[in-house]
Amino acid sequence: MRARFPDFRLGNVLATSFTATLTERRGDAVERIPTPQRLVDWLAVNGLAVESCTTAQLELARELRESNSRRRHSDRDPGRPPCVCHPHHQ
């Protein structure tokens, strides 16, 4: 029997859809890509089919996701200096 995982939260922007694979960060977290196969599933749903994924690749993907999440939240904080990596943030 295949394990039941939470549905993916899909949107129009790939980066935010990927960030949404972990929700409720400040409460009871819901991990939507808990296994390498689940990351393969998420990639396929988003038109990025791959044959397989290792545990190490899953960990790297999660690091990327959290880096993106932190960056998005810091952009919303008016007390933080502006991001210099994108011209529209200056």
Secondary structure by P-SEA (a helix, b strand, c coil): cbbbbccccccccaaaaaaacccccccccccccccaaaaaaaaaaaccccccccaaaaaaaaaaaaaaaaaaaaaacccccccccccccc
